[in-house]
Amino acid sequence: MKKHGILNSHISEVLSRLGHTDTIVIADCGLPIPDHCIRIDVSLKIGTPGFIETLEVLLDDMQVEKATLAEEIKTHNRPAEEEAAALLKGIPVDYLSHEEFKKEMAKAKAVIRTGEATPYANIILHAGVIF
């Protein structure tokens, strides 16, 4: 049994297969996920686990060189945007319209569906390298 890092075997497997610039998505419970994307559903009930909690755990285990958020988070969910920015600590962040975000999400290696139930609480994480 693992002593550290992510215990969810599906997330752990996806992270171990990522290459430089591959992406994964953390999604709220309402974001439509294309059928061809690997869906890792960690939702238990509305709000659990949350977007920020999930982002924090992933950032501890994944080298991220860039993140992408929907532009709408700035006006419709400022608290989530501010908390995400604090966790990202200097990692560059791009903003796309929500429609463009969904198009980019379709290229992700996996989408992690959380129980988050606030608007636009979604992020695309772009894998970096550790060397």
Residue frames as a rotation matrix with the C-alpha (Angstrom) as fourth column:
MET 1
0.581 0.814 0.000 0.00
0.814 -0.581 0.000 0.00
0.000 0.000 -1.000 0.00
LYS 2
-0.013 -0.558 0.830 1.25
0.476 -0.733 -0.486 3.49
0.879 0.389 0.275 -0.87
LYS 3
-0.144 -0.122 -0.982 2.44
0.972 -0.205 -0.117 5.65
-0.187 -0.971 0.148 2.02
HIS 4
-0.411 -0.093 -0.907 2.43
0.111 -0.992 0.051 8.99
-0.905 -0.080 0.418 0.18
GLY 5
-0.957 0.012 -0.289 0.80
-0.275 -0.344 0.898 10.67
-0.089 0.939 0.333 -2.76
ILE 6
-0.183 0.956 -0.228 -2.52
-0.979 -0.156 0.131 9.99
0.089 0.247 0.965 -4.40
LEU 7
-0.604 0.032 0.796 -4.20
-0.333 0.897 -0.289 6.77
-0.724 -0.440 -0.532 -3.30
ASN 8
0.532 0.843 -0.085 -6.79
-0.408 0.167 -0.898 6.72
-0.742 0.512 0.432 -6.10
SER 9
-0.104 -0.654 0.749 -5.36
0.348 0.682 0.643 4.10
-0.932 0.328 0.157 -8.45
HIS 10
0.486 0.352 0.800 -6.93
0.862 -0.038 -0.506 5.59
-0.148 0.935 -0.322 -11.57
ILE 11
0.985 -0.173 -0.011 -5.52
-0.173 -0.981 -0.085 9.08
0.004 0.086 -0.996 -10.94
SER 12
0.334 -0.914 0.230 -2.15
-0.368 0.098 0.925 7.64
-0.868 -0.394 -0.303 -9.95
GLU 13
0.059 -0.270 0.961 -2.01
0.702 0.696 0.153 5.63
-0.710 0.665 0.231 -13.19
VAL 14
0.790 0.280 0.545 -2.90
0.598 -0.545 -0.587 8.62
0.133 0.790 -0.598 -15.37
LEU 15
0.861 -0.502 -0.088 -0.28
-0.433 -0.812 0.391 10.80
-0.268 -0.298 -0.916 -13.67
SER 16
0.134 -0.866 0.482 2.40
-0.090 0.473 0.876 8.17
-0.987 -0.160 -0.014 -14.15
ARG 17
0.092 -0.031 0.995 1.64
0.881 0.469 -0.067 8.04
-0.465 0.883 0.070 -17.90
LEU 18
0.916 0.316 -0.247 1.73
0.196 -0.890 -0.413 11.81
-0.350 0.330 -0.877 -18.51
GLY 19
-0.048 -0.915 0.401 4.38
0.999 -0.041 0.026 13.26
-0.007 0.402 0.916 -20.76
HIS 20
-0.714 -0.321 -0.623 5.49
0.374 -0.926 0.048 16.86
-0.592 -0.198 0.781 -21.16
THR 21
-0.857 0.440 -0.268 2.54
-0.513 -0.777 0.365 19.11
-0.048 0.450 0.892 -22.18
ASP 22
-0.560 0.741 -0.370 -0.08
0.481 0.655 0.583 16.35
0.674 0.149 -0.723 -21.75
THR 23
-0.640 0.398 0.658 -3.14
-0.620 -0.773 -0.135 17.62
0.454 -0.494 0.741 -19.91
ILE 24
-0.592 0.616 -0.520 -5.61
0.739 0.672 -0.046 16.48
0.321 -0.412 -0.853 -17.31
VAL 25
-0.381 0.585 0.716 -8.74
-0.247 -0.811 0.531 18.26
0.891 0.026 0.453 -16.14
ILE 26
-0.860 0.342 -0.378 -10.31
0.467 0.232 -0.853 18.74
-0.204 -0.911 -0.359 -12.73
ALA 27
-0.650 0.697 0.302 -14.03
0.015 -0.386 0.922 19.27
0.760 0.604 0.241 -13.33
ASP 28
-0.650 0.590 0.478 -17.01
-0.704 -0.231 -0.672 20.29
-0.286 -0.774 0.565 -11.29
CYS 29
-0.622 0.394 0.677 -19.92
0.170 0.911 -0.375 17.86
-0.764 -0.118 -0.634 -11.20
GLY 30
0.427 0.895 -0.128 -21.79
0.086 -0.181 -0.980 19.63
-0.900 0.408 -0.154 -14.00
LEU 31
-0.152 -0.546 -0.824 -19.16
-0.792 -0.431 0.432 19.94
-0.591 0.719 -0.367 -16.70
PRO 32
0.884 0.468 -0.015 -20.06
-0.377 0.694 -0.613 17.80
-0.277 0.547 0.790 -19.73
ILE 33
-0.146 -0.949 0.280 -17.31
-0.542 0.313 0.780 15.24
-0.827 -0.038 -0.560 -20.33
PRO 34
0.104 0.166 -0.981 -16.90
-0.980 0.183 -0.073 13.89
0.168 0.969 0.182 -23.86
ASP 35
0.904 0.370 0.213 -17.47
-0.401 0.907 0.128 10.15
-0.146 -0.201 0.969 -24.15
HIS 36
0.683 -0.682 -0.263 -13.97
0.189 0.512 -0.838 9.53
0.706 0.522 0.478 -25.55
CYS 37
-0.056 -0.714 0.698 -12.25
-0.676 -0.487 -0.554 11.07
0.735 -0.502 -0.455 -22.49
ILE 38
-0.409 -0.129 -0.903 -11.19
0.543 0.762 -0.354 8.91
0.734 -0.635 -0.242 -19.59
ARG 39
0.254 0.580 0.774 -13.54
-0.456 -0.634 0.625 9.87
0.853 -0.512 0.104 -16.76
ILE 40
-0.617 -0.388 -0.685 -12.28
0.483 0.500 -0.719 9.43
0.621 -0.774 -0.121 -13.20
ASP 41
0.207 0.825 0.525 -15.28
-0.143 -0.506 0.851 10.12
0.968 -0.251 0.014 -11.01
VAL 42
-0.727 -0.499 -0.473 -14.31
0.421 0.221 -0.880 10.90
0.543 -0.838 0.049 -7.42
SER 43
-0.455 0.614 0.644 -17.58
-0.632 -0.733 0.252 12.64
0.627 -0.293 0.722 -6.53
LEU 44
-0.912 0.166 -0.375 -19.29
0.371 0.724 -0.582 11.38
0.175 -0.670 -0.722 -3.38
LYS 45
0.181 0.949 -0.260 -22.00
0.944 -0.241 -0.225 13.99
-0.276 -0.204 -0.939 -2.88
ILE 46
0.673 0.099 0.733 -22.58
0.422 -0.866 -0.270 17.63
0.608 0.491 -0.624 -3.77
GLY 47
0.773 -0.418 0.477 -19.44
-0.560 -0.802 0.206 19.47
0.297 -0.426 -0.854 -2.71
THR 48
0.301 -0.655 0.693 -17.32
-0.656 0.385 0.649 16.43
-0.692 -0.650 -0.313 -1.86
PRO 49
-0.111 -0.769 -0.630 -14.57
0.830 -0.420 0.367 16.36
-0.547 -0.482 0.684 -2.80
GLY 50
0.735 0.394 -0.552 -14.33
0.156 -0.891 -0.427 19.97
-0.660 0.228 -0.716 -3.79
PHE 51
0.893 -0.354 0.278 -12.43
0.214 -0.209 -0.954 21.64
0.396 0.912 -0.111 -6.60
ILE 52
0.465 -0.748 0.474 -9.77
-0.762 -0.610 -0.216 23.26
0.450 -0.261 -0.854 -4.40
GLU 53
0.426 -0.272 0.863 -9.20
-0.611 0.617 0.496 20.13
-0.667 -0.739 0.097 -2.31
THR 54
0.795 -0.084 0.601 -8.70
0.408 0.806 -0.428 18.07
-0.448 0.585 0.676 -5.47
LEU 55
0.803 -0.522 0.288 -6.42
-0.033 -0.521 -0.853 20.68
0.595 0.675 -0.436 -7.05
GLU 56
0.459 -0.634 0.623 -4.29
-0.889 -0.328 0.320 20.82
0.001 -0.700 -0.714 -3.92
VAL 57
0.494 -0.232 0.838 -3.78
-0.181 0.915 0.360 17.04
-0.851 -0.329 0.410 -3.90
LEU 58
0.847 -0.156 0.508 -2.93
0.526 0.387 -0.758 16.92
-0.078 0.909 0.410 -7.60
LEU 59
0.741 -0.594 0.315 -0.44
-0.371 -0.752 -0.545 19.77
0.560 0.287 -0.777 -7.35
ASP 60
0.439 -0.577 0.689 1.38
-0.762 0.166 0.626 17.83
-0.476 -0.800 -0.366 -4.61
ASP 61
0.216 -0.266 0.939 1.86
0.113 0.962 0.247 14.88
-0.970 0.053 0.238 -6.98
MET 62
0.551 0.083 0.830 2.10
0.816 0.156 -0.557 16.43
-0.175 0.984 0.018 -10.47
GLN 63
-0.554 -0.729 -0.401 4.62
0.490 -0.676 0.551 18.72
-0.673 0.109 0.732 -12.11
VAL 64
0.513 0.804 0.300 2.50
0.789 -0.304 -0.534 21.47
-0.338 0.511 -0.790 -13.67
GLU 65
-0.620 -0.779 0.092 3.98
0.744 -0.546 0.385 24.01
-0.250 0.307 0.918 -16.07
LYS 66
-0.907 0.410 0.097 0.76
-0.336 -0.841 0.424 25.84
0.255 0.352 0.901 -16.95
ALA 67
-0.604 0.797 0.027 -2.91
0.555 0.444 -0.703 25.91
-0.572 -0.410 -0.711 -16.03
THR 68
-0.873 0.417 0.252 -6.00
-0.010 -0.532 0.847 26.96
0.487 0.737 0.469 -17.94
LEU 69
-0.619 0.734 -0.280 -9.24
0.435 0.023 -0.900 28.29
-0.654 -0.679 -0.333 -16.46
ALA 70
-0.013 0.706 0.708 -12.45
0.958 -0.195 0.211 29.57
0.287 0.681 -0.673 -18.00
GLU 71
-0.743 -0.245 0.623 -12.58
0.222 -0.968 -0.116 33.37
0.631 0.053 0.774 -18.26
GLU 72
0.137 0.950 0.282 -16.01
-0.125 -0.265 0.956 33.27
0.983 -0.166 0.082 -16.61
ILE 73
0.194 -0.107 -0.975 -14.53
0.870 0.478 0.120 32.13
0.453 -0.872 0.186 -13.28
LYS 74
-0.804 -0.587 0.098 -13.31
0.500 -0.756 -0.423 35.71
0.322 -0.291 0.901 -12.76
THR 75
-0.689 0.592 0.418 -16.86
-0.562 -0.801 0.208 37.08
0.458 -0.092 0.884 -12.55
HIS 76
0.297 0.921 -0.253 -18.93
-0.571 0.384 0.726 34.06
0.766 -0.071 0.639 -11.53
ASN 77
0.898 -0.032 -0.440 -16.69
0.330 0.711 0.621 32.32
0.293 -0.703 0.649 -8.98
ARG 78
0.456 -0.738 0.497 -14.03
-0.483 -0.674 -0.559 34.72
0.748 0.015 -0.664 -7.75
PRO 79
0.515 -0.291 0.807 -13.36
-0.793 0.197 0.577 32.77
-0.327 -0.936 -0.129 -4.51
ALA 80
0.797 -0.218 0.563 -12.44
0.285 0.958 -0.033 29.60
-0.532 0.186 0.826 -6.45
GLU 81
0.744 -0.545 0.386 -10.23
0.306 -0.235 -0.923 31.60
0.594 0.805 -0.008 -8.82
GLU 82
0.450 -0.574 0.684 -8.40
-0.750 -0.658 -0.059 33.28
0.484 -0.486 -0.728 -5.94
GLU 83
0.578 -0.213 0.787 -7.88
-0.532 0.634 0.562 30.00
-0.619 -0.744 0.253 -4.07
ALA 84
0.851 -0.274 0.448 -6.64
0.494 0.708 -0.506 28.29
-0.178 0.651 0.738 -7.24
ALA 85
0.652 -0.626 0.428 -4.22
-0.078 -0.616 -0.783 31.16
0.755 0.477 -0.451 -7.94
ALA 86
0.461 -0.467 0.755 -2.84
-0.887 -0.233 0.398 30.87
-0.010 -0.853 -0.521 -4.41
LEU 87
0.647 -0.189 0.739 -2.23
-0.072 0.949 0.306 27.14
-0.759 -0.251 0.600 -4.89
LEU 88
0.868 -0.273 0.415 -0.67
0.483 0.270 -0.833 27.61
0.116 0.923 0.366 -8.33
LYS 89
0.641 -0.638 -0.428 1.98
0.159 -0.435 0.886 29.98
-0.751 -0.636 -0.177 -6.86
GLY 90
-0.038 -0.736 -0.676 3.56
-0.556 -0.547 0.626 31.48
-0.830 0.400 -0.388 -9.93
ILE 91
-0.543 -0.027 0.839 2.51
0.566 0.727 0.389 28.80
-0.621 0.686 -0.380 -12.42
PRO 92
-0.928 0.204 -0.313 1.34
-0.355 -0.741 0.570 30.66
-0.116 0.640 0.760 -15.56
VAL 93
-0.355 0.895 0.269 -2.43
0.445 0.415 -0.794 30.68
-0.822 -0.162 -0.546 -16.00
ASP 94
-0.983 0.177 0.056 -4.27
-0.015 -0.375 0.927 31.08
0.185 0.910 0.371 -19.30
TYR 95
-0.400 0.916 -0.024 -7.94
-0.074 -0.058 -0.996 32.00
-0.914 -0.396 0.090 -19.55
LEU 96
-0.973 0.214 0.082 -10.29
0.121 0.173 0.978 30.85
0.195 0.961 -0.194 -22.31
SER 97
-0.259 0.956 0.136 -14.01
-0.927 -0.285 0.241 31.33
0.270 -0.064 0.961 -22.82
HIS 98
-0.111 0.278 0.954 -15.97
-0.622 0.729 -0.285 28.47
-0.775 -0.625 0.092 -21.31
GLU 99
0.883 0.465 -0.061 -16.80
-0.314 0.491 -0.813 27.19
-0.348 0.737 0.580 -24.80
GLU 100
0.414 -0.822 -0.391 -13.11
-0.629 0.052 -0.776 27.19
0.658 0.567 -0.495 -25.79
PHE 101
-0.318 -0.471 0.823 -12.25
-0.932 0.316 -0.179 25.56
-0.175 -0.823 -0.540 -22.45
LYS 102
0.415 0.576 0.704 -14.59
-0.429 0.806 -0.407 22.67
-0.802 -0.133 0.582 -23.28
LYS 103
0.914 -0.153 -0.375 -12.93
-0.323 0.285 -0.903 22.25
0.245 0.946 0.211 -26.69
GLU 104
-0.042 -0.996 0.076 -9.48
-0.798 -0.012 -0.603 22.12
0.601 -0.086 -0.794 -25.07
MET 105
-0.061 0.104 0.993 -10.73
-0.866 0.488 -0.104 19.73
-0.496 -0.866 0.060 -22.39
ALA 106
0.872 0.490 -0.015 -11.58
-0.420 0.730 -0.540 17.22
-0.253 0.477 0.842 -25.12
LYS 107
0.459 -0.791 -0.406 -7.81
-0.406 0.219 -0.887 16.80
0.790 0.572 -0.220 -25.73
ALA 108
0.091 -0.438 0.895 -7.07
-0.995 -0.078 0.063 15.82
0.043 -0.896 -0.443 -22.11
LYS 109
-0.699 -0.420 -0.579 -5.68
-0.370 0.905 -0.210 12.43
0.612 0.068 -0.788 -21.13
ALA 110
-0.462 0.590 -0.662 -8.30
0.797 0.604 -0.018 12.26
0.389 -0.536 -0.749 -18.35
VAL 111
-0.250 0.479 0.841 -11.02
-0.373 -0.849 0.373 14.28
0.894 -0.221 0.391 -16.63
ILE 112
-0.819 -0.017 -0.573 -11.36
0.507 0.445 -0.738 14.02
0.267 -0.896 -0.356 -12.86
ARG 113
-0.083 0.893 0.443 -14.98
0.020 -0.443 0.896 14.71
0.996 0.083 0.019 -11.92
THR 114
-0.963 -0.250 -0.103 -15.36
0.127 -0.084 -0.988 16.12
0.239 -0.965 0.113 -8.42
GLY 115
-0.174 0.930 -0.324 -18.44
0.984 0.173 -0.033 16.85
0.025 -0.325 -0.945 -6.34
GLU 116
-0.838 -0.232 -0.493 -17.88
0.298 -0.953 -0.058 20.60
-0.456 -0.196 0.868 -6.76
ALA 117
-0.031 0.916 0.399 -21.13
0.999 0.031 0.005 22.47
-0.008 0.399 -0.917 -7.36
THR 118
0.259 0.072 -0.963 -20.04
0.167 -0.985 -0.028 26.06
-0.951 -0.154 -0.267 -7.95
PRO 119
0.959 0.278 0.047 -19.84
0.086 -0.130 -0.988 27.69
-0.269 0.952 -0.148 -11.39
TYR 120
0.770 -0.630 -0.102 -16.77
-0.314 -0.234 -0.920 27.36
0.556 0.740 -0.378 -13.60
ALA 121
0.417 -0.626 0.658 -14.74
-0.772 0.138 0.621 25.41
-0.480 -0.767 -0.426 -10.99
ASN 122
0.909 -0.169 0.381 -12.75
0.343 0.822 -0.455 23.59
-0.237 0.545 0.805 -13.66
ILE 123
0.433 -0.828 -0.355 -9.07
-0.700 -0.558 0.445 23.63
-0.567 0.056 -0.822 -14.56
ILE 124
0.935 -0.318 -0.154 -6.82
0.106 0.667 -0.737 22.14
0.337 0.673 0.658 -17.20
LEU 125
0.585 -0.802 0.119 -3.38
-0.369 -0.132 0.920 21.21
-0.722 -0.582 -0.373 -15.84
HIS 126
0.824 -0.409 -0.392 -0.53
-0.360 0.156 -0.920 21.03
0.438 0.899 -0.019 -18.37
ALA 127
0.866 -0.494 -0.077 2.22
0.429 0.655 0.622 18.60
-0.257 -0.572 0.779 -17.39
GLY 128
0.635 -0.767 -0.095 5.74
-0.770 -0.616 -0.170 19.90
0.072 0.181 -0.981 -16.98
VAL 129
0.490 -0.563 -0.666 8.98
0.186 0.814 -0.550 18.01
0.851 0.146 0.504 -16.57
ILE 130
0.991 -0.085 -0.099 10.94
0.092 -0.085 0.992 17.42
-0.092 -0.993 -0.076 -13.37
PHE 131
0.174 -0.983 0.054 14.37
0.819 0.175 0.546 17.83
-0.547 -0.051 0.836 -14.92
